[in-house]
Amino acid sequence: MRKIFETRSRAQFPRLAALLAVIALGLALRRFGYVADLPFIVVKYGGSTLWGAMVYLLVGLFVARSRPAAIAVMALFIAISVELFRLYHTPWLDAFRLTTAGALLLGRVFSLWNMLAYAIGIAAACAFDPARWTALRPC
């Protein structure tokens, strides 16, 4: 039992590190992307792609024993649900969406292109999931 826990912990640490790196990269892209003269499409959809990767990694932390494809499906379901949730409006929810936290977590405007960006980010995170490679290493 101890060996299983150690393997799981060893596999989860790189995933957590990747999650924190993706969050930092996404925040940096949103904050400094235009200052660095990056095109709008890179800042906008690069951030959405990183958000999709973040969702994959976050789901992977909670359901660590699931297969990467199952994690990807769950992450895509969550990401699309959040995007569809942008179609729902109430005064308090719209007020929250105007805050920085609301904009980063929920977004402001519905976009089908965001769903494509999320799918790309989730696919990339699944392909390069550090927990996959850590789990394959011999003890």
N, C-alpha and C positions, 0 to 999 in steps of 0.2 A: 504494500500500500504506500509506503514511504517513497519508493522508487517512482510510482505513478505520480505522486504529488510533486516530487522534484522535477520530473520531466515536464509536467504541466507548467510549473512555475518558470522553468527555464525557457519554455516556449512562449510564455506570456510576456516576459520582460521585454524582449525585442519588439513585440507587438505594441506594448505600452510606449516604448521609446519612439516607435514609428508614428504612433498616434500623436504624441506631443510634438514631434517634428513636423507632421502634416499641419497641425493647428498653428504652430509658429509660422510656417511657410505661408499658409493661407492668410493669416493676419498681416504678415509682412507684405504680401502681394496686394491686399486691399489698401493698406496704409501707404505703401511706397511705390506701387505699380505705376501710377500716373506721374509721380515725381521722377521716376526712372525712365520716363517717356515710353513706357510699354503701350502697345495699342489697346484700345478699349476691349476688343474681343479677348485678348490675353488676360486682362485684369478681371473682366466680368466672368468669362467662362472658365478661366483657369481657377478662379476662386470656387466656382461651382463644382469643378472637377475635384478639387481638393476637398470640398465639403463631402462629396460622395465617398471619397477614399476614407475620410474621417468616420463616416457612418459605418463603413465596412469594418474598420479597425475597432470601433467602439462596440459594435455587435459581436465581433470576434472575441473581445475581452469577456463578454457576458456568457457566450455560448462556445467556450473554448474547445469543447470536445466535438463540436459539429464539423462536418466536412466543409472545406472552403466554398464549394458550390452552394451549399445550404446557407452559409453565412452571407454569401453574395445575394442570394434570392431574398433573404430577410432584410438585408440592407437596402436593396432596390425597392422593396415594398415600403419600407419606412421613408426613404427619400421621396418616392412618388407620392406617398400619403401627405408628407409635409408640403410638397409642391401643390397638390390639390387643395390642401387646407388654406392656401392663399386665396382661394376663391370665396372663402367664408369671411364675412365682415361683420364686426360689431364695434361699437365705439371704443371699448376698453382694449380689444385686440388690435385695432388699428393704431391706438395710442402706443401700445407696446411695440408694434412693428416700426414705429418712428424712432425708437431708441436704438442705440448701437447694438445692444444685446438682442433685441427683437429682430433687427435687420439681419444679424449674423446667424441667428438660430432659425428664424422662420421666413426671412426674406420679406419683400414688400409686394412684388408684382409677379403674377403667374406667368410662366414661360415654358412652352414645350421644349425649347432649346436647353433649358436647365436640366430637364429630365435626361436628355441625351448626354449632357456633361456629367451628370451624376452617374449614369451607366458606365461611361468611360472611366471615371474615377474609381468606381467600384470594381470594374474589371481589372484595372491596373493594380489596385490594392490587393485583389485576390491573386493575381499573377505573381506579385512580388511580396506576398504576405510573409513577414519574417518568421512567424510561428511555424509555417510550413517547413522551412529550411532547418530551423532549430530542432524540430521534432524528428527530422530525418537523420540528424547526426547521431553517431553511436555514442553510447554513454561512456 
